[in-house]
Amino acid sequence: MAAATELRNAASPRAVQGASAKARAPIAIVDIGSNSVRLVIYESQLRNAATLQNEKAICGIGRDMVSTGRLHAEGCAEALQALARFRMIADGLGVDVREAVATAAARDAVNGAEFVVRAERAWGAPIRVLAGEDEARIAAEGVVAGIPGADGLVADLGGGSLDMVTVKGGITGKAYSLPFGPLRLMDQAKGEPDKARDLVDRGLRELPDLSAPALYAVGGIWRSFARVDMEEHNYPLHVLQQYTIPRGRALRLCKVLAGLSRESVRKIKVVSKRRAEALPYGAVVLERILSAADIRDVVISAYGLREGLFYARLSAEDRARDPLLEYAISSNERQARVPAHAAEMIQWTQPLFEGEGAELRRIREASAYFSDIGWRRHPDDRAMGAMGQVLTGPFAGADHRARALIATSIFHRYSGDEDFPRELILAGLLDKDDEKRALKLGLAWRFAFSLSASAVGELGHYKLRLTPAKIVLEVPTRREAIAGDPVQKRLGALAEAFDRRGEILVG
C-alpha cells in the first residue's frame, strides 16, 4: 500500500487508541463576543474530532457601548446566565480541559475587566481577553483549519469589531482590527446607513490595498447573509461551509439588505429574529469592503475563532492532515462492514485512474471511504440516504463541487448505472465531466464489492487492467466461479462508463 494511504490510515479512530490521554480528552471552548456567547465541546483534541455540544446565546453585551462606554447591563446578565449553564454542561460531560476567550466588547468597555471577573466566576475557569490582532489571526487559523488551501483575505465580523488578516498557503499575514461590528456601527451611525458607509470607508482608507482572490467571511451576520442568498437563488445544497457568492451578486444583495428596516428583515424567514437588526449593517460593511478592494468571490467560512483556538492546540502532524479524508476515514471506521476494505479498493482500482491529479485523487479516496456507509439502510433508501448523508456531512476541506461529486458517486455505488434523478440534480455544481467521474467512481466500488463482498484480501486474487478498448478482469482458473452473471453485468456497466467493453480472462 502507498505510503500516503498508510499515513491517512494512521489518522483513523483506531489510532486514537494509541493517542495520549491528553489528546483523547474532550475540550470545551467558550467565545464571549459582543453579540453572542458560544460554547463548543469537542470529543477529543484530534483533527477529526466530532462536536459533542454546540450552542449559543445571543446576549448583545456590546449594545450601546459607543454611546455609554459600558457593557449592556441586561446583555451581561444574560451572558453570565449562559456561562453558568455552559459550566454545568461541561461538568456533566466530564470536560476537564477548558478554554475561554472574550473579544471586542470586553476588551474596550470601561467595565470590561469587571465583567470578565464575574464571567470567570460563572464559567469556573480563566477567560483570556484577546487583542484585536490576535482575534483576527486566530479566526484566520480557523479558516485554514477548514479550508487548507485558502488564499485571500479573512474577514471576521463580530458584534463589536471587524478583524481582517491575509492568508495564503496556510500562513497568515498582517492583521487589522476595526471598530465596525454591527452593534457598534449601529450606535455610531445612529440608524443612518449612509453615515455607517462613511465610517467604514474612512477606516478602510487607512489600510493598505485589500485586494485578494477571495474574501473568507466569518461570523454569524455573514452566515445569515449567505442564507438569504441561498434562499433567493433556490440553491440546492444547504451547507454554509465554502458557500461561494460571486462579487457582483454579493454587491447587489448588500445594497438590498442595507436598505431594509429591521421589520422588513424580520420577515425574511431564513434570518433569525435576533439577527434582524444587525444584518443591514453587516451588509454595509461587506459592501464597503468589496467596493474598496478587487475581490472575486465571497466564500463563507463556518470555521472561525473557536475552530482556530481548537486548531492551535493540535500537534503539527494533526494540523497537516486533510480534513476531508480524516472525516471520510472516520466514517468508514464507524460504519463500514470491514473498514480495511476501502483502502484495498483504492489501490486495486488505481489502473482505472492513472494520471489523475492530486485533487481528483483525494476525491476518489474520500468516495471509497464513504462507499459502505449505507449497508445498514433499507435497500430502498440506500442510494438516496447514503448520498444525502455525504452531501450534508459536517466535514471541511471540500468545496461544494467536491461534495456534490463525492455524494453523487455514492448514489451510483448503490444504484448502479441508473440515471441520477434529474429533479435532484445539483444545479450548477457539477458539469458533464464531473457527472461522468461520479458515475465511474460509484460503479468502480460497486464492481469491487461484487467480487469481494467487502472481505479483506479478496481483491488481491484478481487483476484489473485498462486498455484503449477494454476493461479487463483477470481471474485465476481456481477462482473461475466468481465470474458469474452479477460480476459480468457490473463489469459491463463499469466498462461502458469508461466508453469501453468489459472482458473477463480466466487462466
Residue pairs with C-beta under 8 A, 6 or more apart in sequence:
1 343
1 347
2 347
5 343
5 346
5 347
5 365
8 321
8 322
8 325
8 326
8 329
8 365
9 15
9 329
9 343
11 46
11 47
11 48
11 318
11 321
11 325
11 326
11 329
12 329
12 330
12 332
12 333
12 339
13 330
13 333
13 334
14 333
16 23
16 24
16 44
16 46
19 44
19 46
22 45
22 97
23 44
23 45
23 46
23 315
24 44
24 45
24 46
25 44
25 45
25 95
25 96
25 97
26 41
26 42
26 43
26 44
26 52
26 93
26 94
26 95
26 97
27 41
27 42
27 44
27 45
27 95
27 97
27 98
27 99
27 310
27 313
28 39
28 40
28 41
28 86
28 90
28 93
28 95
28 97
28 98
28 99
29 39
29 40
29 41
29 42
29 98
29 99
29 100
29 306
29 309
29 310
30 37
30 38
30 39
30 83
30 86
30 98
30 99
30 100
30 101
30 123
30 127
31 37
31 38
31 100
31 101
31 103
31 305
31 306
31 309
32 61
32 79
32 83
32 100
32 101
32 102
32 103
32 106
32 119
32 127
33 62
33 102
33 103
33 104
33 105
33 158
33 159
33 160
34 60
34 61
34 62
34 65
34 103
34 104
34 105
34 158
34 159
34 160
34 161
34 181
34 183
34 184
35 58
35 59
35 60
35 61
35 62
35 158
35 159
35 160
35 181
35 182
35 183
35 220
35 278
36 56
36 57
36 58
36 59
36 159
36 220
37 56
37 57
37 59
37 61
37 79
37 82
37 83
37 86
38 54
38 55
38 56
38 57
38 306
39 53
39 54
39 55
39 56
39 82
39 86
39 89
39 90
40 51
40 53
40 54
40 306
40 310
41 51
41 52
41 53
41 54
41 89
41 90
41 93
41 95
42 49
42 50
42 51
42 52
42 310
43 49
43 50
43 51
43 52
45 97
45 310
45 313
45 314
46 314
46 318
47 314
47 318
47 319
47 321
47 323
47 326
48 321
48 323
48 326
48 327
48 329
48 330
49 310
50 394
51 394
52 93
53 89
53 93
55 86
56 220
57 78
57 79
57 81
57 82
58 272
58 274
58 275
59 75
59 76
59 78
59 79
59 82
60 72
60 75
60 78
60 159
60 183
61 71
61 72
61 75
61 76
61 79
61 105
61 106
61 115
62 71
62 72
62 75
62 104
62 105
62 109
62 159
62 160
62 181
62 183
62 184
63 72
63 75
63 183
63 187
64 72
64 187
65 71
65 72
65 105
65 108
65 109
65 160
65 183
65 184
65 187
66 184
66 187
66 188
67 187
69 109
69 110
70 109
70 110
70 111
71 105
71 106
71 109
71 111
71 112
71 115
76 115
76 118
79 115
79 119
80 118
80 119
80 122
81 122
83 119
83 122
83 123
84 122
84 123
86 123
87 122
87 123
87 124
90 98
98 123
98 125
99 128
99 309
99 313
100 119
100 123
100 125
100 126
100 127
100 128
101 127
101 128
101 129
101 130
101 135
101 305
101 309
102 112
102 116
102 119
102 127
102 128
102 129
102 130
103 129
103 130
103 135
103 158
103 160
103 161
103 305
104 132
104 135
104 158
104 159
104 160
104 161
104 177
104 179
104 181
104 184
105 112
105 159
105 160
105 183
106 112
106 115
106 116
106 119
106 129
107 129
107 130
107 131
107 132
108 160
108 179
109 115
112 129
116 127
116 129
119 127
120 126
120 127
130 138
131 177
132 161
132 163
132 175
132 176
132 177
133 163
133 175
133 176
133 177
134 175
135 156
135 158
135 161
135 163
135 177
135 305
136 154
136 156
136 163
136 164
136 165
136 175
136 176
136 177
137 165
137 172
137 175
137 308
138 305
138 308
138 309
138 312
139 154
139 156
139 163
139 165
139 218
139 304
139 305
139 308
140 154
140 156
140 165
140 167
140 172
140 175
140 216
140 308
141 172
141 307
141 308
141 311
141 312
142 218
142 301
142 303
142 304
142 305
142 306
142 307
142 308
142 309
142 310
142 311
143 150
143 154
143 167
143 216
143 218
143 301
143 303
143 304
143 308
144 150
144 167
144 170
144 172
144 311
145 303
145 307
145 308
145 310
145 311
145 319
145 323
145 396
146 241
146 242
146 301
146 302
146 303
146 307
146 323
146 396
146 397
147 216
147 242
147 299
147 301
147 303
147 396
147 397
148 170
148 322
148 323
148 397
150 167
150 168
150 170
150 214
150 216
150 299
151 167
151 168
151 169
151 212
151 213
151 214
152 166
152 167
152 168
152 212
152 213
152 214
152 215
152 216
152 295
152 299
153 164
153 165
153 166
153 167
153 210
153 212
153 214
153 215
153 216
153 293
153 295
154 164
154 165
154 166
154 167
154 172
154 216
154 218
154 301
155 162
155 163
155 164
155 215
155 216
155 217
155 218
155 289
156 162
156 163
156 164
156 218
156 219
156 304
156 305
157 180
157 181
157 182
157 217
157 218
157 219
157 221
157 222
157 282
157 285
157 286
158 181
158 219
159 181
159 182
159 183
159 184
159 278
160 179
160 181
160 183
160 184
161 177
161 178
161 179
161 180
161 181
161 184
162 177
162 178
162 179
162 180
162 181
162 285
163 175
163 176
163 177
163 178
164 175
164 176
164 177
164 178
164 207
164 210
165 172
165 173
165 174
165 175
165 176
166 172
166 173
166 174
166 212
167 173
167 216
176 207
178 200
178 203
178 204
179 188
179 203
180 199
180 200
180 203
180 285
182 221
182 277
182 278
182 279
182 281
182 282
182 285
183 278
185 196
185 199
185 200
185 281
185 284
185 285
186 196
186 277
186 278
186 281
188 195
188 196
188 199
189 195
189 196
189 199
189 281
193 258
193 259
193 280
193 281
193 284
196 281
196 284
197 284
197 287
197 288
200 284
200 285
200 288
200 289
201 288
201 292
204 210
204 288
204 289
204 292
205 292
209 293
210 289
210 292
210 293
210 295
211 293
211 294
211 295
212 293
212 294
212 295
213 295
213 296
213 297
214 244
214 295
214 296
214 297
214 298
214 299
215 286
215 289
215 290
215 293
215 295
215 297
215 298
215 299
216 299
216 301
217 225
217 226
217 286
217 298
217 299
217 300
217 301
218 301
218 303
218 304
218 305
219 282
219 304
220 275
221 275
221 278
221 279
221 281
221 282
222 282
222 286
222 300
223 240
223 300
223 302
224 270
224 271
224 272
224 275
224 279
224 282
225 253
225 257
225 279
225 282
225 283
225 286
226 240
226 243
226 245
226 300
227 240
227 270
227 271
228 253
228 257
228 268
228 270
228 271
229 235
229 243
229 245
229 249
229 250
229 253
230 238
230 243
230 270
231 268
231 269
231 270
232 253
235 243
236 424
236 425
236 426
236 427
236 429
237 391
237 392
237 400
237 403
237 404
237 426
237 429
238 392
239 391
239 392
239 400
239 403
240 300
240 302
241 300
241 301
241 302
241 303
241 396
242 299
242 300
242 301
242 396
242 398
242 399
242 400
243 299
243 300
243 400
244 297
244 298
244 299
244 300
244 399
244 400
245 253
245 297
245 298
245 299
245 300
246 296
246 297
246 298
247 290
247 295
247 296
247 297
247 298
250 286
250 290
250 298
251 287
251 290
251 291
253 283
254 283
254 284
254 286
254 287
254 290
255 283
255 287
256 283
257 265
257 279
257 280
257 283
258 280
258 281
258 283
258 284
258 287
259 280
260 280
262 276
262 277
262 280
265 271
265 275
265 276
265 277
265 279
265 280
266 273
266 276
268 276
271 279
286 298
289 295
290 298
303 396
311 319
322 362
322 397
323 395
323 396
323 397
324 362
324 366
324 395
324 396
324 397
324 398
324 402
325 362
325 365
325 366
325 369
325 397
327 393
327 394
327 395
327 396
327 397
328 365
328 366
328 369
328 370
328 395
329 369
331 369
331 370
331 373
331 393
332 339
332 342
332 369
332 370
332 372
332 373
333 339
335 372
335 373
335 375
335 376
336 342
336 371
336 372
336 373
336 375
336 454
337 372
337 375
337 454
338 372
338 454
338 455
338 456
340 456
341 372
341 452
341 454
341 455
341 456
342 368
342 369
342 371
342 372
343 368
344 452
344 456
344 457
344 459
344 460
345 368
345 371
345 444
345 445
345 448
345 459
346 364
346 365
346 368
348 448
348 459
348 460
348 464
349 364
349 368
349 444
349 448
349 464
351 464
351 465
351 466
352 440
352 444
352 464
352 466
352 471
352 498
353 360
353 361
353 364
354 466
356 364
359 402
360 437
363 402
363 405
363 406
363 437
363 441
364 441
366 398
366 406
367 406
367 409
367 410
367 413
367 441
367 442
367 445
368 441
368 445
370 386
370 390
370 406
370 410
371 410
371 413
371 445
371 449
372 449
372 454
373 386
373 389
373 390
373 410
374 381
374 382
374 383
374 385
374 386
374 389
374 410
374 414
375 382
377 385
377 386
378 385
382 414
383 410
383 411
383 414
383 415
383 418
384 411
386 410
386 411
386 413
386 414
387 407
387 408
387 410
387 411
387 414
388 407
390 403
390 406
390 407
390 410
391 403
391 404
391 407
393 403
398 406
400 429
401 429
401 430
401 434
403 429
404 426
404 429
404 430
404 434
405 430
405 434
405 437
405 438
406 438
408 420
408 426
408 430
408 434
408 435
408 438
408 439
408 442
409 437
409 438
409 439
409 441
409 442
409 445
410 442
411 420
411 438
411 442
412 418
412 420
412 438
412 439
412 441
412 442
412 443
412 446
413 441
413 442
413 443
413 445
413 446
414 442
414 446
415 442
416 443
416 446
416 490
416 493
417 439
417 443
417 493
417 496
417 497
420 435
420 438
430 438
436 497
439 497
440 494
440 497
440 498
443 490
443 493
443 494
443 497
444 494
446 490
446 493
446 494
447 487
447 490
447 491
447 493
447 494
448 459
450 486
450 487
450 490
451 458
451 459
451 462
451 482
451 487
452 458
452 459
461 475
461 476
461 479
462 473
462 474
462 475
462 476
462 479
462 482
463 473
463 474
464 471
464 472
464 473
464 474
465 471
465 472
465 474
466 472
466 498
466 500
467 500
469 500
469 501
470 495
470 500
470 501
470 502
470 503
471 491
471 494
471 495
471 498
471 500
471 501
471 502
471 503
472 502
472 503
472 504
472 505
473 483
473 487
473 491
473 502
473 503
473 504
473 505
474 505
474 507
475 482
475 483
475 504
475 505
475 506
475 507
476 506
476 507
477 506
477 507
480 506
483 504
483 506
487 504
488 502
488 504
491 502
491 504
492 501
492 502
494 502
495 501
495 502
496 502
